[in-house]
Amino acid sequence: MQEILADLDGYARRNYRALTEALPTRFGNEGQIQLFRTQLKHRARGKNDSLPELAQAIRRLVRPAYPNVSLAIQDVLVKDHFVDAKTDSEMRWHIFPSRPGTVQEALNIANELEAFQASERQRLVSLVA
């Protein structure tokens, strides 16, 4: 806070409007919106990311990337980016035609598919052995 005051002249330090206009430059996300949008665009599921962790990470990026849109639109953006963040194209292919309405629905479909894939891999291993 002292850095902000040090950058203002004596009049501005006593002027409420000047103070409130100076605060966002230090504490706001205004200049970082594009950064958050870029991070969101390139967010993919990491090797150690669980599906719920991925959904939460995307949710944390959507809010500052789109601060002026309604919560309903933010929810749609979270869902869409969650589906797009899958590195497994088969999983994206199965989620997309299901047309989930929320990120939770997309997460449920992805969890079911992941469990099915793990079960199939285990079945194949037991057949080979």
TORGU-911663 format. One record per residue: residue number from 0; residue in one letter; y, x, z of N, C-alpha, C in turn. Coordinates in steps of 0.05 Angstrom, whole numbers, plus 5000, padded with zeros to 4 digits. Each point is the difference from the previous one (the first is absolute). Layout:
N
   i aa n.c2 n.c1 n.c3 ca.c2 ca.c1 ca.c3 c.c2 c.c1 c.c3
 NUM  a    Y    X    Z     Y     X     Z    Y    X    Z
...
END
This chain:
129
   i aa n.c2 n.c1 n.c3 ca.c2 ca.c1 ca.c3 c.c2 c.c1 c.c3
   0  m 4976 5016 5000  5024  4984  5000 5025 5017 5000
   1  q 4999 5023 5014  5023  5017  5001 5007 5011 4972
   2  e 4980 5005 4983  5005  5010  4974 5017 4980 4984
   3  i 4994 4975 5003  5015  4979  4986 5029 5000 5009
   4  l 5004 5001 5027  5027  5000  5010 5015 5025 4992
   5  a 4987 5023 4999  5013  5024  4993 5010 5000 4971
   6  d 4987 4984 4983  5008  4999  4972 5023 4980 4995
   7  l 5007 4984 5020  5021  4980  4997 5026 5011 5012
   8  d 5023 4991 4989  5026  5008  5011 5005 4983 5025
   9  g 5021 5006 5014  5007  4986  5025 5003 4971 4997
  10  y 5013 4991 4978  5004  4971  4995 4973 4987 4996
  11  a 4983 5011 4983  4974  4988  4994 4982 4999 5024
  12  r 5003 5019 5019  4983  4999  5024 5007 4976 5018
  13  r 5025 4990 4997  5008  4977  5016 4999 4974 4985
  14  n 4993 5001 4975  4999  4977  4983 4972 4990 4997
  15  y 4995 4975 5010  4973  4989  5000 4988 4999 4971
  16  r 5016 4991 4981  4989  4998  4973 4992 5027 4989
  17  a 5016 5021 5004  4994  5027  4990 4975 5010 5014
  18  l 4997 4994 5025  4975  5009  5015 4975 4986 4989
  19  t 5002 4974 4996  4977  4985  4990 4993 5008 4971
  20  e 5019 5008 4985  4995  5009  4973 4987 5028 4999
  21  a 5006 5016 5021  4990  5027  5001 4971 5001 5010
  22  l 4992 4980 5016  4973  5001  5011 4977 4999 4979
  23  p 5001 4982 4980  4978  5000  4980 4996 5026 4986
  24  t 5021 5016 4997  4996  5026  4986 4982 5018 5016
  25  r 5000 4997 5026  4984  5017  5017 4973 4987 5007
  26  f 5000 4974 5005  4976  4987  5010 4987 4980 4980
  27  g 5013 4993 4979  4990  4980  4981 4981 5011 4980
  28  n 4987 4982 4985  4981  5007  4979 5012 4996 4972
  29  e 5026 4994 4999  5012  4993  4974 4994 5021 4979
  30  g 5004 5025 5005  4995  5021  4980 4971 5006 4996
  31  q 4983 4989 5017  4972  5007  4998 4983 4979 4987
  32  i 5011 4978 4991  4985  4978  4988 4983 5010 4977
  33  q 5013 5016 4982  4985  5010  4977 4977 5019 5009
  34  l 5005 5015 5021  4979  5018  5010 4976 4983 5009
  35  f 5005 4979 5016  4979  4983  5009 4985 4986 4977
  36  r 5015 4992 4979  4987  4987  4977 4983 5020 4985
  37  t 5009 5025 4998  4984  5020  4986 4974 5006 5016
  38  q 5003 5002 5027  4976  5005  5017 4981 4977 4997
  39  l 5010 4976 4999  4984  4976  4997 4985 5000 4974
  40  k 5015 5006 4979  4988  5001  4973 4977 5019 4998
  41  h 5002 5023 5014  4980  5021  4997 4980 5000 5023
  42  r 5001 4980 5018  4982  4999  5023 4972 4991 4990
  43  a 4981 5017 5004  4972  4994  4993 4983 5003 5025
  44  r 4977 4989 5000  4982  5002  5022 4990 5029 5003
  45  g 5005 5012 5022  4991  5027  5005 4971 5001 5007
  46  k 4989 5023 4999  4971  5003  5005 4992 4990 5028
  47  n 5017 5003 5019  4994  4992  5028 5013 4974 5008
  48  d 5014 4986 4982  5013  4975  5006 4980 4977 5001
  49  s 5001 4985 5022  4985  4975  5000 5017 4979 4985
  50  l 4987 4979 4992  5015  4979  4986 5022 4988 5017
  51  p 4995 4994 5026  5022  4990  5016 5023 5020 5004
  52  e 4993 5026 5002  5021  5020  5002 5017 5001 4975
  53  l 4987 4998 4977  5015  4999  4975 5019 4976 4998
  54  a 4990 4977 5008  5016  4976  5000 5024 5003 5018
  55  q 4996 5011 5024  5022  5004  5019 5020 5021 4989
  56  a 4991 5021 4988  5018  5020  4989 5017 4988 4978
  57  i 4989 4984 4984  5015  4987  4979 5020 4980 5011
  58  r 4992 4986 5021  5018  4981  5013 5024 5015 5012
  59  r 4995 5023 5011  5022  5016  5011 5019 5011 4979
  60  l 4990 5004 4975  5017  5009  4979 5016 4977 4986
  61  v 4987 4977 4998  5013  4977  4987 5025 4991 5014
  62  r 5000 4999 5026  5023  4990  5015 5026 5016 4993
  63  p 4999 5027 5003  5025  5015  4994 5005 5003 4970
  64  a 4979 4996 4983  5004  5003  4971 5014 4975 4989
  65  y 4995 4977 5013  5012  4974  4991 5011 4986 5024
  66  p 5021 5011 5012  5011  4988  5025 5014 4973 4997
  67  n 5009 4994 4975  5015  4976  4996 4985 4977 4989
  68  v 4974 5002 4997  4984  4978  4990 4987 4985 5023
  69  s 4992 4975 4995  4989  4984  5021 4973 5011 5009
  70  l 4991 4991 5023  4974  5008  5010 4977 4991 4982
  71  a 5003 4977 4987  4980  4990  4982 4997 5019 4976
  72  i 5022 5009 4989  4999  5018  4978 4989 5027 5009
  73  q 5008 5009 5023  4989  5025  5011 4970 4999 5003
  74  d 4990 4977 5008  4971  4996  5003 4986 5002 4973
  75  v 5012 4989 4979  4988  5002  4973 5001 5029 4991
  76  l 5021 5014 5005  5002  5028  4993 4979 5017 5014
  77  v 4996 4994 5026  4979  5015  5015 4973 4995 4988
  78  k 4994 4975 4994  4974  4993  4988 4996 5014 4973
  79  d 5020 4999 4983  4998  5012  4973 4997 5030 5001
  80  h 5016 5013 5018  4998  5029  5002 4973 5008 5013
  81  f 4990 4983 5018  4975  5006  5013 4977 5000 4979
  82  v 5000 4981 4982  4980  4999  4979 5003 5023 4981
  83  d 5025 5007 4993  5005  5022  4982 4994 5027 5012
  84  a 5000 5002 5026  4996  5026  5014 4970 5008 5001
  85  k 4983 4983 4991  4971  5007  5000 4995 5020 4978
  86  t 4987 5022 5007  4992  5020  4979 4975 4991 4986
  87  d 4985 4982 5012  4975  4990  4988 5007 4976 4982
  88  s 4998 5005 4973  5007  4980  4981 4982 4975 5002
  89  e 4974 5005 5007  4982  4977  5003 5009 4982 5022
  90  m 5010 5011 5022  5010  4983  5022 5025 4984 4991
  91  r 5018 5014 4986  5023  4986  4989 4992 4977 4982
  92  w 4980 5006 4983  4990  4980  4981 4989 4975 5014
  93  h 4987 5004 5023  4988  4978  5015 5021 4984 5015
  94  i 5020 5014 5010  5021  4987  5016 5018 4983 4982
  95  f 5009 5012 4978  5019  4987  4983 4993 4971 4991
  96  p 4976 4996 4989  4993  4973  4991 4997 4980 5023
  97  s 4996 5010 5024  4998  4982  5024 5027 4988 5007
  98  r 5021 5011 4989  5028  4991  5005 5006 4995 5029
  99  p 4997 5021 5017  5006  4996  5028 5030 4992 5004
 100  g 5005 4983 5019  5027  4991  5005 5015 5018 5019
 101  t 4985 5014 5017  5013  5017  5020 4986 5027 5000
 102  v 5013 5019 5013  4987  5026  5003 4975 4998 5017
 103  q 5000 4982 5019  4976  4996  5017 4976 4991 4983
 104  e 5005 4981 4981  4979  4991  4982 4990 5023 4983
 105  a 5019 5016 4989  4992  5023  4984 4984 5020 5016
 106  l 5009 5004 5025  4986  5018  5018 4972 4990 5006
 107  n 4996 4974 5004  4974  4989  5005 4981 5004 4976
 108  i 5010 4995 4976  4984  5004  4976 4993 5030 4997
 109  a 5019 5017 5005  4995  5029  4997 4979 5009 5021
 110  n 5002 4990 5024  4981  5007  5021 4972 4991 4993
 111  e 4998 4975 4990  4974  4990  4991 4988 5016 4978
 112  l 5016 5007 4981  4991  5016  4977 4991 5028 5009
 113  e 5016 5012 5018  4993  5026  5010 4974 5000 5015
 114  a 4996 4979 5016  4975  4997  5016 4976 4997 4980
 115  f 5004 4983 4979  4979  4996  4980 4994 5026 4986
 116  q 5020 5016 4993  4995  5025  4986 4985 5020 5018
 117  a 5007 5001 5025  4986  5017  5019 4971 4991 5004
 118  s 4996 4974 5001  4973  4990  5002 4983 5007 4975
 119  e 5012 4997 4977  4986  5007  4975 4993 5029 4999
 120  r 5019 5017 5008  4994  5029  5000 4977 5006 5019
 121  q 5000 4988 5023  4978  5004  5020 4974 4990 4988
 122  r 5001 4977 4987  4975  4989  4988 4989 5019 4978
 123  l 5018 5011 4984  4991  5019  4979 4988 5025 5012
 124  v 5012 5010 5022  4990  5024  5013 4972 4994 5011
 125  s 4996 4977 5012  4973  4994  5011 4980 4995 4978
 126  l 5008 4991 4976  4982  4997  4978 4991 5026 4988
 127  v 5018 5020 5000  4994  5026  4989 4983 5016 5019
 128  a 5004 4996 5026  4985  5016  5020 4972 4991 5003
END
